[in-house]
């Protein structure tokens, strides 16, 4: 089971690295900038959200963090 978790983590880390490179490529006025900007922020949100762990619902999480 550890190898599956480790492989999953490694894959996510590689995806984050690729997303960072895409942001850099998008900001250096490449011909692909418009295409890259269409998905790079949602990609970061999805990759960050994979590791979020809460013991309560989303509404309770929001109420706790707003206060």
GUROVO-468347 format. One line per 8 residues: number of its first residue (from 1); their letters; for each residue x, y, z of N, C-alpha, C, O. Coordinates in steps of 0.05 Angstrom, whole numbers, always signed. Atoms other than C-alpha are relative to their C-alpha. Layout:
% GUROVO-468347
NUM) a) X Y Z X Y Z X Y Z X Y Z | ...
% end
This chain:
% GUROVO-468347
1) xxxxxxxx) +16 -24 +0 +0 +0 +0 +17 +25 +0 +10 +45 -12 | -18 -23 -1 +58 +48 +15 +9 +8 -28 +11 +31 -34 | -10 -6 +26 +84 +42 -56 -21 +14 -17 -15 +32 -33 | +22 -13 +15 +16 +62 -85 -2 +29 +9 -4 +47 -8 | +2 -27 -11 +12 +123 -39 +24 +17 -9 +21 +40 -16 | -24 -14 +8 +84 +142 -55 -1 +7 -30 +6 +29 -37 | +2 -5 +29 +73 +135 -130 -21 +21 -6 -16 +38 -23 | +21 -20 +3 +9 +176 -125 +12 +28 +7 +8 +47 -8
9) xxxxxxxx) -12 -25 -9 +47 +230 -87 +20 +10 -20 +21 +34 -26 | -21 -7 +19 +104 +230 -136 -13 +10 -26 -4 +30 -38 | +14 -9 +24 +55 +237 -194 -11 +28 +4 -10 +45 -14 | +11 -26 -6 +21 +296 -161 +22 +21 +1 +19 +43 -10 | -23 -19 -1 +88 +329 -147 +10 +6 -28 +18 +29 -34 | -8 -4 +28 +108 +320 -220 -20 +18 -15 -12 +35 -30 | +21 -16 +12 +42 +350 -242 +3 +29 +9 -1 +48 -6 | -4 -27 -10 +55 +410 -197 +24 +13 -13 +23 +37 -21
17) xxxxxxxx) -24 -11 +13 +124 +419 -227 -6 +8 -29 +3 +28 -38 | +8 -6 +27 +95 +416 -297 -17 +26 -1 -14 +42 -18 | +17 -24 -1 +43 +468 -278 +16 +25 +5 +11 +46 -7 | -17 -23 -5 +97 +514 -251 +15 +8 -26 +18 +31 -33 | -14 -5 +25 +136 +507 -316 -19 +13 -21 -11 +30 -36 | +20 -12 +18 +72 +523 -355 -5 +29 +6 -9 +45 -12 | +4 -28 -8 +62 +586 -315 +23 +17 -10 +19 +39 -21 | -23 -15 +10 +132 +608 -331 +0 +3 -30 +5 +25 -40
25) xxxxxxxx) +2 -2 +29 +123 +592 -404 -22 +20 -8 -18 +35 -28 | +21 -19 +7 +58 +631 -405 +7 +29 +5 -3 +46 -9 | -8 -27 -7 +90 +692 -374 +23 +11 -16 +30 +34 -13 | -22 -10 +17 +147 +697 -424 -9 +6 -28 +8 +5 -47 | +11 -8 +26 +102 +717 -482 +4 -21 -21 +13 -15 -43 | -1 +21 +20 +101 +650 -516 -26 +0 -17 -46 +12 -8 | +25 +1 +16 +51 +636 -572 -22 -16 +14 -45 -16 +5 | +19 +17 -14 +17 +588 -524 -11 +13 +25 -26 +0 +40
33) xxxxxxxx) +7 -14 -25 +5 +640 -469 -31 -1 +5 -39 -8 +27 | +29 +0 -3 -70 +646 -481 -11 -27 +7 -29 -30 +24 | +8 +27 -6 -79 +571 -481 +8 -8 +29 -8 -20 +43 | -10 +7 -27 -37 +562 -417 -16 +15 +21 -23 +3 +41 | +16 -15 -19 -75 +617 -381 -28 -10 +3 -41 -4 +23 | +27 +10 -2 -140 +582 -395 -3 -23 +20 -26 -30 +28 | +3 +22 -19 -124 +525 -347 +20 -2 +23 +16 -18 +40 | -21 +4 -21 -63 +536 -303 -9 +6 +28 -1 -8 +46
41) xxxxxxxx) +10 -5 -27 -99 +567 -243 -19 -22 +9 -16 -32 +32 | +17 +22 -9 -154 +514 -241 +16 -26 +5 +10 -41 +23 | -17 +23 -4 -99 +461 -247 +13 +1 +28 +14 -19 +42 | -12 -3 -27 -65 +489 -184 -21 -5 +22 -15 -18 +42 | +21 +4 -20 -132 +489 -146 -6 -30 +3 -9 -40 +25 | +6 +29 -1 -145 +416 -165 +23 -15 +14 +18 -32 +31 | -23 +13 -11 -75 +394 -147 +3 +5 +30 +10 -13 +45 | -1 -6 -29 -77 +430 -80 -23 -13 +15 -20 -22 +38
49) xxxxxxxx) +24 +11 -13 -147 +404 -65 +2 -30 +4 -13 -41 +21 | -2 +29 -3 -126 +331 -72 +10 -7 +28 +2 -27 +39 | -12 +6 -26 -87 +335 -7 -15 +12 +24 -7 +7 +47 | +15 -12 -23 -138 +374 +35 -14 -22 +15 -27 -40 +3 | +13 +20 -17 -164 +334 +93 -16 +14 +22 -4 +29 +38 | +17 -13 -21 -222 +357 +136 -16 -21 +14 -23 -42 +2 | +17 +18 -15 -262 +323 +190 -29 +10 +1 -45 -1 +15 | +26 -12 +0 -323 +366 +176 -8 +9 -28 +8 +8 -46
57) xxxxxxxx) +10 -7 +27 -366 +390 +119 +12 +26 -10 +25 +41 +5 | -10 -24 +12 -348 +445 +71 -11 +25 +13 +3 +45 +17 | +13 -24 -11 -398 +494 +101 +12 +6 +28 +16 +29 +34 | -12 -4 -27 -369 +484 +172 +29 +10 -4 +38 +27 +11 | -28 -8 +6 -298 +491 +143 +1 +30 -7 +18 +44 +3 | +1 -28 +8 -317 +558 +111 -7 +18 +24 +6 +38 +27 | +7 -17 -23 -351 +584 +174 +23 +3 +20 +27 +24 +31 | -23 -1 -19 -290 +567 +217 +21 +18 -11 +33 +34 +4
65) xxx) -22 -16 +11 -242 +600 +169 -7 +28 -7 +11 +45 -11 | +8 -28 +4 -283 +663 +157 +3 +15 +26 +10 +39 +25 | -2 -14 -26 -284 +680 +231 +27 +3 +7 +33 +15 +28
% end
